[in-house]
């Protein structure tokens, strides 16, 4: 039988734009394998441009939701977000204390997209009623200042603010440093730990909710506070990297980004398997491939580094009349094909696969009418990120490929023979394209293979 998932609870406001609040929390819980329950405190009219209106529920309505949840479910951990009013803070505090539910307190005061979500009178109630119940409080630097009275400008002042919040009764505090240098400060039992990170470009909506929901999830799964904080930070970074370009304002982070990457990696491996199966069953196709080459390689969508490109560890070779593979597929090989793919994807995101061919295949590529691009020219275009291979204007998303199909000619250097790379949208499509090369010309003799 399948193990019963942990059940967690989020108490906060609804974001009608789907980027933050209850919606972000539930998506985070689900991706991390927990069952999320929710008690709404308010309904917002909100989108990527900001918060237009807030409609608070009554304390009785909030209390009724909480009672319904805890009558049926055993809650491993709860988290709060937007609580809006002092009366709602009191109702939440009463219920959590009566049911002895561990709490992550995300002291949401203003929406990331703009708009105040917590009344001034509720800040005092938060400090008096909920902070003493909190296992962890997760303020950003502005919320830390509102709760502690200490202006946070660096890690020293963040530590002082965290100690001030802990003096109110919290067991631990994480001062989020996204508005500083992206280093978070974790304070537990008067000991501080820095959690550094790099800044990811772009604005976002929902990152605070996603972090606190992920922290709640990892605590519910049994992690220590420090491990939960590190794991939640990595999860939030993945969601931030996968931010969605929707709406007219600050787009939401994407909690399922990590799952999509894993799914993409699986699809790449499956496509490479199909491509290599086809090559193993065709001597003619294999004979066009560069001897000692890596065979087909393929990247996940949005690939940024060699770790995003997969290929056979040992490549392909021909033993007597059989085409044989060596090793399995692996991401992270630093092959020439991988560098060609990464350069091509800066010009055309669809150019995710490449296969290295013997120079004699150049004539067949010309006969098919494929554009032949010099490797140096490819690198030059990739460096400036321009899409000029099929016209002077970039193709907008959905218009099709700006580059494919194409062949990349590398004239080689001392110790490295000339070679040709065939580019395609997938490894299996590349093998199909390879099969379409005119055989009569594929074996021709290049009169001048330097003239591309």
Buried (B, 14 or more C-beta within 10 A) or exposed (E): EEEEBBBBBBBBBBBBBBBBBBBBBBBBBBBBEBBBBBBBBBBBBBBBBBBEEBEBBEBEBBBBBBBEBBEEEEBBBBBBBBBBBBBBBBBBBBBBBEBEBBBBBBBBBBBBBBBEBBBEEBBEBBBBBBBEBBBBBBBBBEBBBBBBEBEBEEBEBBBBBBBBBBEBBBBBBBBBBBEBEBBBBBBBEEEBBEBEBEEBEEEBBBBBBBBBBBBBBBBBBEBEBBEBBBBBBBBBBBBBBBBBEBBEBBBBBBBBBBBBBEEBBEBBBEBBBBBBEBBBEBEEBBBBBBEEBBBBBBBBBBBEEBBBBBBBEBBBBEEEEEBEBEEEBEBEBEBBBBBBBBBBBBBBBBBBBBBBBBBBBBBBBBBBEBBBBBBEBBBEBBEEEBBEBBEEEBBEEEEEBBBBBBBBBBBEEEEEEBBBBBBBBBBBBBBBBBBEBBEEBBBBEEEEBEEB
